[in-house]
Amino acid sequence: MHLDLNLLTVLDALLEEGSVRGAAERLHLSSPAVSRTLGRIRAVTGDDILVRTGHSMTPTPYAVSVREEVHRLVRQAHEVLSPARELNLAELQRIFTVQCHDAVAAALVPVLVERIQQRAPGVQLRVLAENRVDTDDLRHGRVELELGGSRPGLPEFRSELLGADRLVVAMRADHPCAAALDLGSYAAQPHVVISRRGRLTASIDEVLAGEGLRRQVVAAVATVSTALQIAARSDALVTCTEMLGRPLIKAFGLVERPLPVESEAAAINCNWHQRFDSDPAHVWLREQVRASLVEIAA
């Protein structure tokens, strides 16, 4: 049976108003249109629904028995098709899963958690480490927000550029190059590369090659913290982002120096699946991420 759910709306109005004319005025329809719909309702239910008694109409026992249920169904359908867009942060109960690399986790996540708890104490944040390879977690909703340098290429994903973070060189405070770091001395030192895929080269190597220089890479590691731990125990240099890397650089007692060559700043992107475009809670989360980044930049 193919049911037209609009019949429920008309039936609800008929049972509330008790007349075809009253239902028509309530629904902004003509009386003949409502009368035709009443005929369809009678055909579907096998019941007269409303019968004339003198100058008025009286609901049948069946109509009386389903009146509250019909009203509830119409109200629920309205709620489903007209979702509330106002967000009650005090009552919001939700777990958000965010994925990012360790520098973002160290610099941005503490500020983000503080902002969330101050505004929506019922919200929990699950922070996952960046994967070594690309996954479908963002597509299938296992991750709701991805923060990092990459941008998804498929149209089903959304991406917002939150900012850019310039590159610096981290080293021990007593490193031979701490006093002065030029391009030649930078290339002559051992280096640790940060790469989740284990790549032993980075974009800076192309810049060095253009100057006829080549650096010695002693290790490639997946996280900033591992790279900085190596730098703390050796003469190795680590090229990382300044703003996001600063908490970890300080935590390991290292110093940062400007990269001795012009280089493009690293992008900070916020990625999500289009299913969350109009989700009020997800929109609010993205606002908090944006505000947190502004706070740590200041």
Backbone as numpy.savetxt, mean C-alpha at the origin, in Angstrom:
# Nx Ny Nz CAx CAy CAz Cx Cy Cz
-33.50 -19.66 -12.14 -34.35 -18.46 -12.14 -33.46 -17.22 -12.14
-33.74 -16.32 -13.09 -32.98 -15.08 -13.17 -33.77 -13.98 -12.47
-33.28 -13.58 -11.31 -33.99 -12.60 -10.50 -33.42 -11.21 -10.72
-34.29 -10.24 -10.84 -33.90 -8.83 -10.91 -33.95 -8.29 -9.49
-32.79 -7.94 -8.96 -32.76 -7.48 -7.57 -33.45 -6.13 -7.39
-33.71 -5.43 -8.49 -34.48 -4.19 -8.38 -35.89 -4.47 -7.87
-36.37 -5.71 -8.06 -37.69 -6.06 -7.54 -37.75 -5.90 -6.02
-36.62 -6.19 -5.37 -36.60 -6.05 -3.91 -36.77 -4.59 -3.49
-36.15 -3.69 -4.24 -36.27 -2.27 -3.91 -37.70 -1.80 -4.04
-38.36 -2.20 -5.11 -39.76 -1.81 -5.31 -40.65 -2.48 -4.27
-40.37 -3.77 -3.99 -41.17 -4.48 -2.98 -41.04 -3.82 -1.62
-39.84 -3.41 -1.28 -39.61 -2.73 0.00 -40.42 -1.44 0.06
-40.40 -0.67 -1.01 -41.16 0.58 -1.04 -42.66 0.32 -0.97
-43.15 -0.69 -1.66 -44.57 -1.03 -1.62 -45.02 -1.41 -0.22
-44.21 -2.22 0.44 -44.57 -2.67 1.79 -44.46 -1.54 2.81
-43.55 -0.60 2.58 -43.41 0.54 3.49 -44.54 1.55 3.28
-44.87 1.83 2.01 -45.85 2.88 1.71 -47.28 2.35 1.68
-47.43 1.06 1.38 -48.77 0.47 1.36 -49.60 0.83 0.16
-48.96 1.41 -0.89 -49.71 1.75 -2.10 -48.75 1.90 -3.27
-49.27 1.71 -4.47 -48.46 1.88 -5.67 -48.05 3.34 -5.83
-48.98 4.25 -5.59 -48.68 5.67 -5.74 -47.60 6.13 -4.76
-47.75 5.70 -3.51 -46.75 6.09 -2.51 -45.37 5.53 -2.84
-45.31 4.28 -3.29 -44.03 3.68 -3.66 -43.42 4.40 -4.85
-44.28 4.80 -5.83 -43.79 5.50 -7.01 -43.18 6.84 -6.64
-43.84 7.58 -5.73 -43.30 8.87 -5.30 -41.98 8.70 -4.55
-41.92 7.68 -3.74 -40.69 7.43 -2.97 -39.52 7.07 -3.88
-39.79 6.30 -4.93 -38.73 5.84 -5.83 -38.52 6.76 -7.02
-39.31 7.86 -7.11 -39.23 8.80 -8.23 -39.49 8.07 -9.56
-40.53 7.23 -9.54 -40.97 6.51 -10.72 -42.43 6.84 -10.98
-42.91 6.45 -12.16 -44.33 6.64 -12.46 -45.14 5.52 -11.83
-46.40 5.81 -11.55 -47.27 4.78 -10.98 -47.44 3.57 -11.91
-47.59 3.78 -13.24 -47.70 2.62 -14.12 -46.46 1.74 -14.08
-45.24 2.37 -13.94 -44.01 1.58 -13.88 -43.97 0.73 -12.63
-44.38 1.30 -11.50 -44.41 0.54 -10.25 -45.48 -0.54 -10.32
-46.60 -0.22 -10.94 -47.67 -1.21 -11.07 -47.21 -2.41 -11.90
-46.46 -2.14 -12.98 -45.93 -3.24 -13.80 -44.94 -4.08 -13.00
-44.11 -3.42 -12.20 -43.15 -4.15 -11.38 -43.85 -4.99 -10.33
-44.94 -4.47 -9.77 -45.72 -5.26 -8.82 -46.25 -6.52 -9.48
-46.65 -6.39 -10.74 -47.10 -7.57 -11.48 -45.99 -8.60 -11.62
-44.77 -8.14 -11.84 -43.63 -9.06 -11.94 -43.34 -9.72 -10.60
-43.46 -8.94 -9.53 -43.22 -9.50 -8.18 -44.26 -10.58 -7.89
-45.50 -10.32 -8.26 -46.56 -11.31 -8.05 -46.29 -12.59 -8.84
-45.76 -12.42 -10.06 -45.48 -13.59 -10.90 -44.33 -14.41 -10.30
-43.33 -13.73 -9.77 -42.17 -14.42 -9.19 -42.53 -15.13 -7.90
-43.28 -14.45 -7.02 -43.57 -15.00 -5.70 -44.81 -15.89 -5.68
-45.69 -15.71 -6.66 -46.95 -16.44 -6.63 -47.89 -15.92 -5.57
-47.70 -14.66 -5.14 -48.52 -14.06 -4.09 -48.97 -12.68 -4.57
-50.17 -12.24 -4.11 -50.70 -10.94 -4.52 -49.95 -9.76 -3.89
-49.24 -9.97 -2.80 -48.45 -8.96 -2.09 -49.35 -7.88 -1.48
-50.04 -7.09 -2.32 -50.97 -6.06 -1.84 -52.32 -6.29 -2.51
-53.37 -6.23 -1.73 -54.73 -6.39 -2.27 -55.56 -5.18 -1.85
-56.49 -4.81 -2.75 -57.31 -3.64 -2.47 -58.39 -3.96 -1.45
-58.53 -3.05 -0.48 -59.60 -3.12 0.52 -60.21 -1.73 0.60
-61.30 -1.54 -0.14 -61.90 -0.20 -0.19 -61.01 0.75 -0.96
-60.65 1.86 -0.33 -59.79 2.87 -0.97 -58.31 2.68 -0.65
-57.96 1.64 0.05 -56.56 1.40 0.39 -56.16 -0.01 -0.02
-54.87 -0.31 0.22 -54.36 -1.64 -0.12 -53.81 -2.29 1.14
-54.02 -3.57 1.27 -53.61 -4.30 2.47 -52.59 -5.38 2.08
-51.50 -5.49 2.83 -50.53 -6.55 2.52 -51.08 -7.92 2.86
-50.69 -8.88 2.08 -51.08 -10.26 2.34 -50.27 -10.81 3.51
-50.70 -11.93 4.10 -49.91 -12.53 5.20 -48.46 -12.80 4.78
-48.27 -13.26 3.54 -46.89 -13.49 3.07 -46.10 -12.20 3.07
-46.71 -11.12 2.55 -46.01 -9.83 2.49 -45.63 -9.35 3.87
-46.56 -9.53 4.83 -46.26 -9.12 6.21 -45.10 -9.93 6.77
-45.05 -11.22 6.45 -44.02 -12.09 7.01 -42.62 -11.79 6.46
-42.54 -11.24 5.24 -41.22 -10.99 4.64 -40.83 -9.52 4.69
-41.70 -8.67 5.25 -41.45 -7.23 5.20 -40.08 -6.85 5.81
-39.81 -7.33 7.02 -38.54 -6.98 7.69 -37.34 -7.56 6.95
-37.48 -8.78 6.44 -36.38 -9.41 5.71 -36.07 -8.66 4.41
-37.11 -8.24 3.71 -36.92 -7.47 2.48 -36.22 -6.16 2.79
-36.66 -5.49 3.83 -36.05 -4.21 4.20 -34.57 -4.40 4.56
-34.29 -5.48 5.28 -32.89 -5.76 5.66 -32.03 -6.03 4.42
-32.55 -6.80 3.48 -31.80 -7.12 2.27 -31.52 -5.87 1.44
-32.52 -5.01 1.32 -32.33 -3.77 0.55 -31.29 -2.88 1.22
-31.36 -2.80 2.55 -30.38 -1.99 3.28 -28.96 -2.55 3.10
-28.82 -3.87 3.19 -27.51 -4.50 3.02 -26.97 -4.30 1.61
-27.85 -4.42 0.61 -27.42 -4.21 -0.77 -26.94 -2.78 -0.96
-27.64 -1.84 -0.33 -27.22 -0.43 -0.42 -25.85 -0.24 0.22
-25.64 -0.88 1.34 -24.34 -0.76 2.03 -23.21 -1.36 1.21
-23.51 -2.48 0.55 -22.48 -3.14 -0.28 -22.10 -2.27 -1.47
-23.11 -1.66 -2.10 -22.87 -0.88 -3.31 -22.51 0.57 -3.02
-22.60 0.98 -1.77 -22.23 2.35 -1.38 -21.32 2.27 -0.16
-20.09 1.76 -0.35 -19.20 1.57 0.80 -18.83 2.90 1.46
-18.68 2.85 2.76 -18.30 4.05 3.51 -16.86 4.43 3.19
-16.63 5.72 2.94 -15.29 6.20 2.61 -14.64 6.94 3.77
-15.40 7.14 4.84 -14.83 7.80 6.01 -14.15 6.75 6.89
-12.96 7.08 7.35 -12.15 6.13 8.11 -12.16 6.52 9.58
-12.59 5.60 10.43 -12.56 5.81 11.87 -11.27 5.18 12.40
-10.24 5.99 12.56 -8.93 5.47 12.96 -8.97 4.88 14.36
-9.79 5.43 15.22 -9.85 4.92 16.60 -10.37 3.49 16.64
-11.21 3.11 15.65 -11.79 1.77 15.64 -11.18 0.86 14.58
-10.25 1.36 13.82 -9.65 0.57 12.73 -8.84 -0.59 13.29
-9.19 -1.80 12.86 -8.46 -3.01 13.23 -7.94 -3.65 11.95
-6.64 -3.61 11.73 -6.11 -4.12 10.47 -4.63 -4.44 10.63
-4.20 -5.44 9.87 -2.79 -5.79 9.81 -2.29 -5.45 8.41
-1.30 -4.59 8.31 -0.70 -4.23 7.03 0.65 -4.93 6.89
0.88 -5.52 5.73 2.15 -6.18 5.46 2.96 -5.32 4.49
4.13 -4.90 4.95 5.01 -4.03 4.17 6.32 -4.75 3.93
6.84 -4.64 2.73 8.11 -5.27 2.39 9.12 -4.20 2.00
10.33 -4.29 2.53 11.35 -3.29 2.23 12.72 -3.84 2.58
13.77 -3.18 2.08 15.11 -3.62 2.46 15.48 -3.04 3.82
16.59 -3.51 4.37 16.88 -3.22 5.78 17.16 -1.76 6.07
17.66 -1.01 5.09 17.91 0.41 5.34 16.59 1.16 5.51
15.60 0.82 4.69 14.27 1.42 4.85 13.68 1.01 6.20
13.85 -0.26 6.56 13.32 -0.74 7.84 13.96 -0.01 9.01
15.26 0.23 8.93 15.97 0.88 10.04 15.64 2.36 10.14
15.48 3.03 9.00 15.29 4.49 9.03 13.82 4.89 9.08
12.99 4.24 8.28 11.62 4.70 8.12 10.62 3.98 9.01
10.79 2.68 9.19 9.78 1.90 9.91 9.58 2.35 11.36
10.63 2.67 12.15 10.38 3.15 13.52 9.50 4.40 13.56
9.75 5.32 12.63 8.93 6.54 12.57 7.50 6.19 12.15
7.38 5.28 11.18 6.06 4.87 10.70 5.25 4.19 11.79
5.86 3.29 12.54 5.16 2.59 13.63 4.69 3.60 14.68
5.52 4.55 15.00 5.15 5.56 16.00 3.94 6.37 15.52
3.96 6.78 14.26 2.84 7.56 13.71 1.55 6.74 13.73
1.65 5.48 13.34 0.47 4.62 13.28 -0.12 4.43 14.67
0.73 4.13 15.65 0.24 3.88 17.00 -0.38 5.11 17.64
0.13 6.28 17.29 -0.44 7.52 17.82 -1.83 7.79 17.25
-2.06 7.36 16.00 -3.29 7.72 15.30 -4.29 6.57 15.21
-3.80 5.34 15.10 -4.68 4.18 14.95 -4.10 3.02 15.75
-4.33 2.99 17.06 -3.69 1.98 17.92 -4.10 0.54 17.60
-5.19 0.36 16.87 -5.62 -1.00 16.53 -4.95 -1.56 15.28
-4.09 -0.78 14.66 -3.41 -1.22 13.43 -2.07 -1.86 13.78
-1.80 -3.00 13.14 -0.52 -3.69 13.32 0.24 -3.68 12.00
1.55 -3.58 12.11 2.42 -3.54 10.93 3.29 -4.79 10.90
3.23 -5.52 9.81 4.10 -6.67 9.61 5.13 -6.28 8.55
6.40 -6.23 8.93 7.45 -5.78 8.02 8.28 -6.99 7.58
8.32 -7.23 6.29 9.06 -8.36 5.73 10.32 -7.87 5.03
11.35 -8.71 5.06 12.60 -8.38 4.37 12.43 -8.51 2.87
13.24 -7.79 2.14 13.23 -7.84 0.69 13.66 -9.22 0.22
12.96 -9.78 -0.76 13.31 -11.09 -1.30 14.50 -11.01 -2.25
15.21 -12.12 -2.34 16.36 -12.17 -3.25 15.92 -12.12 -4.71
14.74 -12.68 -4.99 14.20 -12.67 -6.35 12.80 -12.06 -6.32
12.32 -11.64 -7.48 10.97 -11.08 -7.56 9.93 -12.17 -7.31
8.85 -11.80 -6.63 7.77 -12.75 -6.31 6.42 -12.15 -6.73
5.36 -12.95 -6.56 4.00 -12.49 -6.83 3.29 -12.04 -5.56
4.04 -11.77 -4.51 3.43 -11.43 -3.22 2.58 -10.17 -3.31
3.05 -9.18 -4.07 2.31 -7.93 -4.20 1.02 -8.17 -5.00
1.11 -8.99 -6.00 -0.06 -9.28 -6.84 -1.14 -10.03 -6.07
-0.74 -10.98 -5.25 -1.70 -11.83 -4.56 -2.08 -11.32 -3.17
-1.60 -10.13 -2.80 -2.02 -9.53 -1.55 -1.27 -10.00 -0.33
-0.26 -10.84 -0.51 0.54 -11.27 0.66 1.39 -10.10 1.16
1.69 -9.18 0.26 2.34 -7.92 0.61 1.45 -6.79 0.10
1.14 -5.83 0.96 0.24 -4.74 0.57 0.97 -3.49 0.13
2.22 -3.35 0.57 3.00 -2.17 0.22 4.46 -2.57 0.10
5.09 -2.13 -0.96 6.50 -2.45 -1.19 7.27 -1.14 -1.28
8.31 -1.01 -0.48 9.11 0.21 -0.44 10.53 -0.10 -0.87
11.04 0.67 -1.82 12.40 0.43 -2.30 12.70 1.20 -3.56
13.75 0.77 -4.24 14.20 1.50 -5.43 13.54 1.07 -6.72
12.95 -0.13 -6.75 12.39 -0.65 -8.00 10.96 -0.18 -8.19
10.51 -0.28 -9.46 9.12 0.05 -9.81 8.55 -1.09 -10.63
7.36 -1.59 -10.32 6.76 -2.65 -11.13 6.46 -2.16 -12.54
6.62 -3.06 -13.50 6.43 -2.67 -14.90 5.04 -2.94 -15.44
4.23 -3.73 -14.74 2.92 -4.11 -15.25 1.85 -3.08 -14.86
0.84 -2.88 -15.73 -0.17 -1.84 -15.47 -1.07 -2.12 -14.27
-1.10 -3.36 -13.76 -1.95 -3.67 -12.61 -1.38 -3.13 -11.31
-0.13 -2.66 -11.35 0.51 -2.13 -10.15 0.55 -0.60 -10.21
0.56 -0.01 -9.05 0.71 1.44 -8.91 2.05 1.72 -8.24
2.63 2.84 -8.58 3.92 3.21 -7.99 3.97 4.73 -7.81
4.44 5.14 -6.66 4.59 6.56 -6.37 6.03 6.83 -5.95
6.64 7.81 -6.60 8.00 8.21 -6.23 7.91 9.09 -4.99
8.45 8.60 -3.89 8.38 9.34 -2.63 9.52 10.34 -2.48
10.62 10.06 -3.14 11.77 10.95 -3.03 13.00 10.29 -3.60
14.13 10.94 -3.39 15.41 10.41 -3.87 16.44 10.59 -2.77
17.38 9.67 -2.70 18.37 9.65 -1.63 19.76 9.58 -2.26
20.57 10.59 -2.01 21.87 10.62 -2.66 22.81 9.56 -2.08
23.80 9.19 -2.86 24.75 8.16 -2.45 25.91 8.76 -1.67
26.34 8.04 -0.64 27.51 8.42 0.14 28.40 7.19 0.30
29.57 7.40 0.85 30.51 6.31 1.09 30.69 6.15 2.60
30.41 4.96 3.10 30.55 4.68 4.54 31.88 3.96 4.78
32.52 4.32 5.89 33.83 3.73 6.23 34.10 3.89 7.72
35.14 3.24 8.20 35.55 3.42 9.59 36.00 4.86 9.82
35.80 5.32 11.06 36.21 6.69 11.37 37.71 6.88 11.24
38.49 5.79 11.45 39.96 5.89 11.34 40.46 5.34 10.00
39.58 5.26 9.03 39.98 4.76 7.71 40.99 5.72 7.08
41.96 5.20 6.33 42.96 6.08 5.68 42.33 7.14 4.77
41.14 6.88 4.25 40.50 7.83 3.34 39.48 8.73 4.04
39.37 8.61 5.37 38.36 9.40 6.08 38.64 10.89 5.99
39.90 11.26 5.93 40.27 12.68 5.88 40.00 13.27 4.50
40.30 12.52 3.47 40.12 13.02 2.10 39.85 11.84 1.19
38.78 11.94 0.41 38.41 10.86 -0.50 38.19 11.42 -1.89
39.14 11.10 -2.78 38.94 11.49 -4.18 38.64 10.24 -5.00
38.42 10.41 -6.27 38.00 9.29 -7.10 39.07 8.22 -7.18
40.33 8.64 -7.24 41.42 7.66 -7.33 41.52 6.81 -6.08
41.46 7.45 -4.92 41.56 6.70 -3.66 40.31 5.85 -3.44
39.17 6.33 -3.90 37.93 5.55 -3.81 38.07 4.26 -4.59
38.57 4.35 -5.81 38.71 3.16 -6.65 39.77 2.21 -6.12
40.78 2.75 -5.43 41.89 1.91 -4.97 41.55 1.07 -3.74
40.46 1.42 -3.04 40.11 0.70 -1.81 39.25 -0.53 -2.11
39.24 -1.51 -1.19 38.32 -2.65 -1.33 36.87 -2.18 -1.10
35.95 -2.85 -1.75 34.54 -2.44 -1.67 33.64 -3.63 -1.38
32.54 -3.34 -0.69 31.46 -4.31 -0.50 30.24 -3.77 -1.24
29.67 -4.57 -2.13 28.51 -4.17 -2.91 27.24 -4.71 -2.25
26.21 -3.89 -2.22 24.91 -4.32 -1.68 24.03 -4.72 -2.85
23.68 -5.99 -2.90 22.85 -6.50 -3.99 22.06 -7.70 -3.51
20.75 -7.62 -3.58 19.93 -8.75 -3.13 20.08 -9.95 -4.06
20.54 -9.71 -5.29 20.75 -10.82 -6.23 22.21 -11.28 -6.28
23.05 -10.68 -5.46 24.45 -11.09 -5.40 25.31 -10.56 -6.53
24.90 -9.48 -7.16 25.70 -8.91 -8.25 26.95 -8.25 -7.69
28.04 -8.42 -8.40 29.34 -7.88 -7.95 29.65 -6.51 -8.54
28.73 -5.99 -9.33 28.92 -4.65 -9.91 27.69 -3.81 -9.64
27.85 -2.50 -9.79 26.75 -1.56 -9.62 26.93 -0.44 -10.63
25.99 0.49 -10.67 26.04 1.56 -11.66 27.28 2.44 -11.50
27.83 2.52 -10.28 29.02 3.34 -10.07 30.22 2.79 -10.85
30.21 1.48 -11.12 31.32 0.89 -11.87 31.38 1.41 -13.30
30.24 1.75 -13.88 30.22 2.34 -15.21 30.83 3.73 -15.18
30.55 4.46 -14.11 31.14 5.80 -13.96 32.66 5.70 -13.83
33.11 4.75 -13.04 34.56 4.56 -12.86 35.21 4.15 -14.18
34.54 3.26 -14.91 35.10 2.81 -16.19 35.26 3.97 -17.15
34.34 4.93 -17.09 34.45 6.10 -17.95 35.65 6.96 -17.60
36.15 6.83 -16.38 37.34 7.56 -15.95 38.59 6.70 -16.03
38.45 5.51 -16.60 39.58 4.60 -16.72 39.96 3.93 -15.43
39.02 3.82 -14.50 39.29 3.23 -13.19 38.44 1.98 -12.97
38.93 1.14 -12.07 38.19 -0.07 -11.72 38.43 -0.37 -10.25
37.38 -0.66 -9.52 37.53 -0.92 -8.09 37.57 -2.43 -7.81
38.08 -2.76 -6.64 38.16 -4.16 -6.23 36.98 -4.46 -5.30
36.09 -5.31 -5.74 34.94 -5.71 -4.94 35.29 -7.01 -4.22
35.27 -6.95 -2.89 35.65 -8.14 -2.11 34.44 -8.98 -1.73
33.24 -8.40 -1.79 32.05 -9.17 -1.41 30.80 -8.47 -1.93
29.79 -9.27 -2.18 28.45 -8.76 -2.49 27.49 -9.35 -1.47
26.76 -8.51 -0.76 25.86 -8.98 0.29 24.45 -8.42 0.05
23.47 -9.06 0.68 22.08 -8.72 0.39 21.57 -7.51 1.17
22.21 -7.18 2.29 21.67 -6.12 3.15 22.72 -5.05 3.44
22.22 -3.87 3.74 23.10 -2.76 4.11 23.81 -3.05 5.42
23.08 -3.63 6.36 23.68 -3.88 7.68 24.86 -4.84 7.58
24.76 -5.88 6.76 25.88 -6.81 6.60 27.07 -6.11 5.98
26.81 -5.29 4.97 27.90 -4.56 4.31 28.61 -3.63 5.30
27.84 -2.95 6.12 28.44 -2.01 7.08 29.19 -2.74 8.19
28.75 -3.92 8.56 29.50 -4.71 9.54 30.87 -5.09 8.99
30.92 -5.41 7.70 32.22 -5.72 7.08 33.10 -4.49 7.08
32.49 -3.34 6.74 33.26 -2.09 6.72 33.80 -1.75 8.10
33.05 -2.07 9.15 33.48 -1.76 10.51 34.68 -2.59 10.94
34.93 -3.72 10.26 36.02 -4.63 10.63 37.16 -4.63 9.62
37.10 -3.72 8.63 38.12 -3.75 7.58 38.26 -2.37 6.95
39.06 -2.31 5.90 39.21 -1.07 5.14 38.20 -0.97 4.00
37.27 -1.90 3.93 36.31 -1.89 2.83 35.41 -0.66 2.90
35.07 -0.14 1.73 34.14 0.97 1.61 32.77 0.43 1.19
31.74 1.11 1.65 30.38 0.74 1.28 29.69 1.97 0.70
29.22 1.85 -0.52 28.45 2.93 -1.15 26.98 2.65 -0.90
26.32 3.57 -0.20 24.91 3.37 0.16 24.21 4.72 0.15
22.92 4.69 0.41 22.16 5.94 0.42 22.36 6.67 1.74
22.31 7.98 1.67 22.63 8.81 2.83 21.50 8.82 3.88
20.31 9.23 3.48 19.23 9.42 4.44 18.77 8.10 5.06
18.53 7.10 4.21 18.06 5.82 4.72 19.18 5.03 5.39
20.40 5.23 4.95 21.51 4.49 5.51 22.05 5.06 6.80
21.71 6.30 7.10 22.31 6.99 8.25 22.13 6.27 9.59
20.94 5.78 9.94 20.81 5.10 11.24 21.75 3.91 11.38
21.90 3.12 10.32 22.79 1.96 10.38 24.26 2.39 10.38
24.57 3.42 9.62 25.96 3.92 9.62 26.36 4.36 11.02
25.49 5.07 11.70 25.77 5.52 13.07 25.80 4.35 14.04
24.90 3.38 13.83 24.83 2.24 14.74 26.12 1.44 14.74
26.82 1.38 13.61 28.07 0.62 13.52 29.29 1.51 13.75
29.09 2.76 14.18 30.20 3.65 14.50 30.99 4.09 13.30
30.37 4.11 12.13 31.04 4.50 10.89 30.80 5.97 10.59
31.53 6.46 9.62 31.34 7.83 9.14 30.98 7.76 7.66
30.38 8.82 7.17 30.02 8.88 5.76 30.74 10.05 5.09
31.10 9.84 3.86 31.75 10.88 3.07 31.03 10.98 1.73
31.02 12.15 1.12 30.36 12.30 -0.18 31.00 11.39 -1.23
30.20 10.85 -2.10 30.72 10.07 -3.21 31.53 11.01 -4.11
32.79 10.69 -4.40 33.66 11.64 -5.10 33.41 11.72 -6.61
32.17 11.55 -7.02 31.84 11.66 -8.43 30.35 11.90 -8.54
29.92 12.59 -9.59 28.51 12.84 -9.79 27.80 11.51 -10.07
26.71 11.29 -9.36 25.96 10.06 -9.54 24.49 10.33 -9.28
23.64 9.63 -10.00 22.21 9.81 -9.84 21.75 9.31 -8.47
20.91 10.10 -7.82 20.39 9.70 -6.51 19.49 8.48 -6.64
19.44 7.69 -5.60 18.62 6.47 -5.60 17.16 6.83 -5.35
16.28 6.27 -6.15 14.85 6.54 -6.00 14.28 5.79 -4.80
13.29 6.39 -4.15 12.54 5.73 -3.08 11.10 5.64 -3.57
10.67 4.43 -3.90 9.35 4.20 -4.47 8.43 3.47 -3.50
7.16 3.77 -3.62 6.12 3.06 -2.88 5.24 2.35 -3.91
5.18 1.02 -3.85 4.46 0.22 -4.84 3.31 -0.53 -4.18
2.18 -0.64 -4.90 1.05 -1.41 -4.40 0.22 -1.91 -5.58
-0.67 -2.85 -5.31 -1.55 -3.37 -6.36 -2.77 -2.47 -6.50
-3.29 -2.39 -7.73 -4.40 -1.48 -7.99 -5.66 -1.80 -7.18
-5.77 -3.02 -6.65 -6.96 -3.36 -5.85 -7.09 -2.47 -4.62
-5.95 -1.87 -4.19 -5.97 -1.03 -2.99 -6.10 0.46 -3.30
-6.30 0.82 -4.57 -6.35 2.23 -4.96 -7.34 3.03 -4.12
-8.55 2.51 -3.97 -9.61 3.27 -3.31 -9.93 2.75 -1.90
-9.09 1.88 -1.37 -9.28 1.37 -0.02 -8.87 2.47 0.97
-9.82 3.03 1.74 -9.50 4.17 2.61 -8.35 3.88 3.59
-8.32 2.68 4.15 -7.26 2.36 5.11 -5.90 2.30 4.42
-5.86 1.75 3.22 -4.60 1.65 2.49 -4.13 3.04 2.04
-5.07 3.87 1.62 -4.74 5.26 1.26 -4.13 5.97 2.46
-4.73 5.75 3.64 -4.20 6.37 4.86 -2.80 5.85 5.17
-2.57 4.55 5.01 -1.23 3.99 5.25 -0.20 4.65 4.34
-0.53 4.82 3.08 0.40 5.46 2.15 0.70 6.90 2.57
-0.31 7.58 3.09 -0.10 8.93 3.60 0.88 8.93 4.77
0.78 7.93 5.64 1.67 7.84 6.79 3.11 7.54 6.36
3.27 6.70 5.34 4.60 6.42 4.81 5.22 7.70 4.25
4.42 8.43 3.51 4.89 9.68 2.91 5.30 10.68 3.98
4.47 10.81 5.00 4.77 11.74 6.09 5.99 11.31 6.89
6.16 10.00 7.07 7.32 9.49 7.81 8.61 9.83 7.08
8.60 9.70 5.76 9.79 10.01 4.97 10.13 11.49 5.06
9.10 12.33 5.02 9.32 13.77 5.17 9.95 14.06 6.54
9.47 13.36 7.56 9.99 13.57 8.92 11.46 13.19 9.05
11.85 12.04 8.49 13.25 11.65 8.63 14.14 12.48 7.71
13.60 12.99 6.62 14.40 13.85 5.74 14.71 15.18 6.42
13.77 15.61 7.27 13.95 16.89 7.97 14.95 16.77 9.11
